[in-house]
Amino acid sequence: MCGIVGYLGEREAYPVLLKGLKRLEYRGYDSAGMALLNPRGELSIYKTKGKVAGLESFVNGQDMSGSNGIAHTRWATHGEPCTENAHPHASPSGRLALVHNGIIENYATLKNKLQAKGYAFRSSTDTEVLVYLIEYIQQKEHTDLLTAVQLALRVVVGAYAIAVIDREHPDMIVAARKSSPLVVGIGEEEFFLASDATPLVEYTKKMVYLKDEEVAVLQRGKELRIVDLHNIQTTPEIQEVEMDLTQLEKGGFPHFMLKEIFDQPDCISDCMRGRIQPAEMRVFLSAVEEHKERLLQARRYVIIACGTSWHAALIGKQLIEHFCRIPVEVAYASEFRYAEPVIGAEDVVIAISQSGETADTLAAVEQAKRQGAFIYGICNNVGSSIARATHTGSYIHVGPEVGVASTKAFTGQVTVLTLLALTLSREKKTMDDQLFEKIIRELSLIPGKMKQLLTLNESIAALAPIFTYARNFIYLGRGYSYPVALEGALKLKEISYIHAEGYPAAEMKHGPIALIDAEMPVVVIAVRDGLYEKVLSNIQEIKARQGKIIALVTEGDTEVTRLADYCITLPPTLECLEPLIASIPLQLLAYHIAVCKGKNVDQPRNLAKSVTVE
Ligand code: F6R
């Protein structure tokens, strides 16, 4: 959570920082702020509660000159969202300004010590303690900025990505990271800095992803210098990052979420490109090719993830177990890391994360690695912390996901899991050729079927106003459709703030059926699969209690259609690929209900795109 941007060079920093903050706003939008060193040697800080647009109006008409600056968009952890708690934070004398993403876990101890020395704090954040500490060390030890930052970080416990500027050193930014991401962009005679590469790609392709406990010294007229907390220098590893800028814009859609829902046919084609060759009936994943033995010898697989990625994991479990007969467990990363997991060298752990920065998933990966497991990452963000922490993996290649509610990343994750299960089944010889060919052929038709589904947008938009009254929703599915029901419910609750629960349809009668009355909308995934008849009975049970049924049915369906109040008709597909189809109308339903309720779908309250805190 929280986004950091920095600029040092010949241009005016303000427009670069402002644009960068807008790109990073998905990481949090409780407050925004900026610090600039102007040509007169003054350090000015501007900050406001709320979104980046609020900061932009606040500074309108003010002198924003300066070619060295840092900026921040916040997702509050310590201290309520308000202007005092917004970053950048200034040091007591006003000489330093600092932005931070992460949590300083021992901030209370450090704060007490500094208070005992007479310091008075202005905010209730953990970050302010760090900038005070750096200035205290500068004064006490008569050190330069770099040394003071290194010494301060040596006593800090927790996670940080920071950038600091100093009025006394106007040609320098010092930045550092531990467990929170930070990227330096290297331009011609200029440096950029950000929490991810998206604010940097329009200026440079040359990126350096900082590693844990590395400190970057950005100095005008000098090469980038990377040192550790003990001042041991390393050579920066420069990577070339390619990113299509149009993917970062809304492209004519009113919201990123809708754009990303509509992106899915292309994203899934991109995700499969070069990996499936229907003509040769071949699926190829380089990670499987390179680590075949390790993957095939595994005693079992454990998939760890959070949120939407965890729902993809539940589908992955079914795919791998059905196709490969390998036992698979699925764990919430946040539970796994503290559960003393029984895991070892015989196990393969698959970590799924869109952002590649989720703190719990990263910690779970490290835990499993320490215990000897082989780690396979399924990430979207190239070069992200989880992607780098794993032994191997496959990117989902769906492009940057900006809307806070995950959509195309989910279908991308399910696609990669399908490819992984197919590749492994080939190696293990657990699937007959006919079925393998049938699945590959159908998989290659999925982007076209997704396009067909997206033509339902208008009719789903027309359905949405009927349900804005609802305070609760139930989503039901079985087999492969059960995780889709969970995901549909999550989408609705996170952007419309309507309480929604997903259940395996047959579980209804064990309790939740008590909730059904004429007010209760029940979304049932009732596609033509092996469990169709069973779901039909569940629908009868809901109908008997006057529940309002919105059913997802397969083309040609008559039985469910007769019973349901509203139907959304899906093109037929194979049962194992149904999640790729059925999830799209549920994304659209959640989107349109939230829009009808006037909610901010791209930036729902209390949420952030990248959860880099526990
Ligand atoms: C929901 C959503 C979250 C994320 C979760 C994990 O729409 O986006 O539930 O799925 O925070 O994030 P990643 O996949 O980045 O690890």
Residues whose N, C-alpha, C, O or C-beta is under 5 A from the ligand:
A	BS01	F6R	C306 G307 T308 S309 I352 S353 Q354 S355 G356 T358 V404 A405 S406 K609 V611
